[in-house]
Amino acid sequence: MAFRFGVRVKPGARKTKVGGRWTDALVVAVAAPAVEGKANEAVRRALAAAFGVRRQDVHIVTGDRGRDKVVEIDHPPDDAKSTLDRLLDER
């Protein structure tokens, strides 16, 4: 069963960081610029590391060209929901 959630991307950040809330979406700051899919790839790598899954298991379902995205993780770990909740509560 896949695990879906909303993400708000902040491209061009000083460093990559996963955590925080933008309305109901998880904030993902990436150093990569928002050109030629570089930020999207950085988001996939950052989320894979945060959830302990392979990069290939993280897919951007909607929002390919915007800051607001829906992301899906194939084969999520058993604690994916609690990990998401913890990350949303970070500042």
Summary of the structure (lengths in Angstrom):
residues: 91
radius of gyration: 11.7
end to end distance: 29.2
largest distance: 34.4
contacts: 259
relative contact order: 0.25
helix: 30%
strand: 33%
